[in-house]
């Protein structure tokens, strides 16, 4: 498979942009879900826990 610069750029301009938009919207939705703050605070404390 030998892709030219223009082919890769066209792919990134179309599908790459769509993938980044989907990732961004998923991240925003995850932050807005109920209980997200407590889960984030719990995850932030993981390094400080002693087993």
MIVORO-258299 format. One record per residue: y negated, z, x of N, C-alpha, C in turn; residue in three letters; residue number from 1. Coordinates in Angstrom, 1 decimal, always signed. Layout:
! residues N
+--------+--------+--------+--------+--------+--------+--------+--------+--------+------+-----+
!     nY !     nZ !     nX !    caY !    caZ !    caX !     cY !     cZ !     cX ! type ! seq !
+--------+--------+--------+--------+--------+--------+--------+--------+--------+------+-----+
!      Y !      Z !      X !      Y !      Z !      X !      Y !      Z !      X !  ALA ! NUM !
...
+--------+--------+--------+--------+--------+--------+--------+--------+--------+------+-----+
! end
This chain:
! residues 51
+--------+--------+--------+--------+--------+--------+--------+--------+--------+------+-----+
!     nY !     nZ !     nX !    caY !    caZ !    caX !     cY !     cZ !     cX ! type ! seq !
+--------+--------+--------+--------+--------+--------+--------+--------+--------+------+-----+
!   +1.2 !   +0.0 !   +0.8 !   +0.0 !   +0.0 !   +0.0 !   -1.2 !   +0.0 !   +0.9 !  UNK !   1 !
!   -2.0 !   -1.1 !   +0.8 !   -3.2 !   -1.2 !   +1.6 !   -4.3 !   -1.4 !   +0.6 !  UNK !   2 !
!   -5.1 !   -0.3 !   +0.5 !   -6.2 !   -0.3 !   -0.4 !   -7.5 !   -0.6 !   +0.3 !  UNK !   3 !
!   -8.3 !   -1.4 !   -0.3 !   -9.6 !   -1.6 !   +0.4 !  -10.6 !   -0.5 !   -0.1 !  UNK !   4 !
!  -11.7 !   -0.5 !   +0.6 !  -12.7 !   +0.5 !   +0.3 !  -13.2 !   +0.4 !   -1.1 !  UNK !   5 !
!  -13.4 !   -0.9 !   -1.6 !  -14.0 !   -1.1 !   -2.9 !  -13.0 !   -0.7 !   -4.0 !  UNK !   6 !
!  -11.7 !   -0.9 !   -3.7 !  -10.7 !   -0.5 !   -4.7 !  -10.7 !   +1.0 !   -4.8 !  UNK !   7 !
!  -10.7 !   +1.7 !   -3.7 !  -10.7 !   +3.2 !   -3.8 !  -12.0 !   +3.7 !   -4.4 !  UNK !   8 !
!  -13.1 !   +3.1 !   -4.1 !  -14.4 !   +3.5 !   -4.7 !  -14.4 !   +3.3 !   -6.2 !  UNK !   9 !
!  -13.8 !   +2.2 !   -6.6 !  -13.8 !   +2.0 !   -8.1 !  -12.9 !   +3.0 !   -8.8 !  UNK !  10 !
!  -11.8 !   +3.3 !   -8.1 !  -10.9 !   +4.4 !   -8.7 !  -11.6 !   +5.7 !   -8.8 !  UNK !  11 !
!  -12.3 !   +6.1 !   -7.7 !  -13.0 !   +7.4 !   -7.7 !  -14.1 !   +7.4 !   -8.7 !  UNK !  12 !
!  -14.8 !   +6.3 !   -8.8 !  -15.9 !   +6.2 !   -9.8 !  -15.5 !   +6.4 !  -11.2 !  UNK !  13 !
!  -14.3 !   +5.9 !  -11.5 !  -13.8 !   +6.0 !  -12.9 !  -12.9 !   +7.2 !  -13.1 !  UNK !  14 !
!  -11.7 !   +7.2 !  -12.6 !  -10.7 !   +8.2 !  -12.9 !  -11.1 !   +9.5 !  -12.1 !  UNK !  15 !
!  -11.6 !   +9.4 !  -11.0 !  -12.0 !  +10.6 !  -10.2 !  -13.1 !  +11.4 !  -10.9 !  UNK !  16 !
!  -14.1 !  +10.7 !  -11.5 !  -15.1 !  +11.4 !  -12.3 !  -14.5 !  +12.0 !  -13.5 !  UNK !  17 !
!  -13.6 !  +11.4 !  -14.2 !  -13.0 !  +11.9 !  -15.4 !  -12.2 !  +13.2 !  -15.0 !  UNK !  18 !
!  -11.5 !  +13.1 !  -13.9 !  -10.7 !  +14.3 !  -13.5 !  -11.6 !  +15.5 !  -13.1 !  UNK !  19 !
!  -12.7 !  +15.2 !  -12.5 !  -13.6 !  +16.3 !  -12.1 !  -14.3 !  +16.9 !  -13.4 !  UNK !  20 !
!  -14.6 !  +16.0 !  -14.3 !  -15.2 !  +16.5 !  -15.6 !  -14.2 !  +17.4 !  -16.4 !  UNK !  21 !
!  -12.9 !  +17.0 !  -16.4 !  -11.9 !  +17.7 !  -17.1 !  -11.7 !  +19.1 !  -16.4 !  UNK !  22 !
!  -11.7 !  +19.1 !  -15.1 !  -11.6 !  +20.4 !  -14.3 !  -12.8 !  +21.3 !  -14.6 !  UNK !  23 !
!  -14.0 !  +20.8 !  -14.6 !  -15.2 !  +21.6 !  -14.9 !  -15.1 !  +22.1 !  -16.3 !  UNK !  24 !
!  -14.8 !  +21.3 !  -17.3 !  -14.7 !  +21.8 !  -18.7 !  -13.7 !  +22.8 !  -18.9 !  UNK !  25 !
!  -12.5 !  +22.7 !  -18.2 !  -11.5 !  +23.7 !  -18.3 !  -12.0 !  +25.0 !  -17.7 !  UNK !  26 !
!  -12.7 !  +24.9 !  -16.6 !  -13.2 !  +26.2 !  -15.9 !  -14.2 !  +26.9 !  -16.8 !  UNK !  27 !
!  -15.1 !  +26.1 !  -17.5 !  -16.1 !  +26.7 !  -18.4 !  -15.4 !  +27.3 !  -19.6 !  UNK !  28 !
!  -14.4 !  +26.7 !  -20.1 !  -13.7 !  +27.2 !  -21.3 !  -13.0 !  +28.5 !  -20.9 !  UNK !  29 !
!  -12.3 !  +28.5 !  -19.7 !  -11.6 !  +29.7 !  -19.2 !  -12.6 !  +30.9 !  -19.1 !  UNK !  30 !
!  -13.8 !  +30.6 !  -18.6 !  -14.8 !  +31.7 !  -18.4 !  -15.3 !  +32.2 !  -19.8 !  UNK !  31 !
!  -15.3 !  +31.4 !  -20.8 !  -15.9 !  +31.8 !  -22.1 !  -14.8 !  +32.4 !  -23.0 !  UNK !  32 !
!  -13.6 !  +32.4 !  -22.6 !  -12.5 !  +33.0 !  -23.5 !  -12.7 !  +34.5 !  -23.5 !  UNK !  33 !
!  -12.3 !  +35.1 !  -24.6 !  -12.3 !  +36.6 !  -24.7 !  -11.4 !  +37.2 !  -23.7 !  UNK !  34 !
!  -11.9 !  +38.3 !  -23.1 !  -11.1 !  +39.0 !  -22.1 !  -11.2 !  +38.4 !  -20.7 !  UNK !  35 !
!  -12.0 !  +37.4 !  -20.5 !  -12.2 !  +36.7 !  -19.2 !  -12.8 !  +37.7 !  -18.2 !  UNK !  36 !
!  -13.8 !  +38.5 !  -18.6 !  -14.5 !  +39.4 !  -17.7 !  -13.5 !  +40.4 !  -17.2 !  UNK !  37 !
!  -12.7 !  +41.0 !  -18.0 !  -11.8 !  +42.0 !  -17.5 !  -10.7 !  +41.4 !  -16.6 !  UNK !  38 !
!  -10.3 !  +40.2 !  -16.9 !   -9.3 !  +39.6 !  -16.0 !   -9.9 !  +39.2 !  -14.6 !  UNK !  39 !
!  -11.2 !  +38.8 !  -14.6 !  -11.9 !  +38.5 !  -13.4 !  -12.1 !  +39.8 !  -12.6 !  UNK !  40 !
!  -12.5 !  +40.9 !  -13.2 !  -12.7 !  +42.1 !  -12.5 !  -11.3 !  +42.6 !  -11.9 !  UNK !  41 !
!  -10.3 !  +42.5 !  -12.7 !   -8.9 !  +42.9 !  -12.2 !   -8.5 !  +42.1 !  -11.0 !  UNK !  42 !
!   -8.8 !  +40.8 !  -11.1 !   -8.4 !  +39.9 !   -9.9 !   -9.3 !  +40.2 !   -8.7 !  UNK !  43 !
!  -10.5 !  +40.6 !   -8.9 !  -11.4 !  +41.0 !   -7.8 !  -11.0 !  +42.2 !   -7.1 !  UNK !  44 !
!  -10.2 !  +43.1 !   -7.8 !   -9.8 !  +44.3 !   -7.2 !   -8.4 !  +44.3 !   -6.5 !  UNK !  45 !
!   -7.8 !  +43.1 !   -6.5 !   -6.5 !  +43.0 !   -5.9 !   -6.4 !  +43.3 !   -4.4 !  UNK !  46 !
!   -7.4 !  +42.9 !   -3.6 !   -7.4 !  +43.2 !   -2.2 !   -7.5 !  +44.7 !   -1.9 !  UNK !  47 !
!   -8.0 !  +45.4 !   -2.8 !   -8.3 !  +46.9 !   -2.6 !   -7.2 !  +47.8 !   -3.1 !  UNK !  48 !
!   -6.2 !  +47.2 !   -3.7 !   -5.1 !  +48.0 !   -4.3 !   -4.1 !  +48.3 !   -3.2 !  UNK !  49 !
!   -3.6 !  +49.5 !   -3.3 !   -2.5 !  +50.0 !   -2.4 !   -1.2 !  +50.1 !   -3.1 !  UNK !  50 !
!   -0.2 !  +49.5 !   -2.6 !   +1.1 !  +49.5 !   -3.2 !   +1.9 !  +50.8 !   -3.0 !  UNK !  51 !
+--------+--------+--------+--------+--------+--------+--------+--------+--------+------+-----+
! end
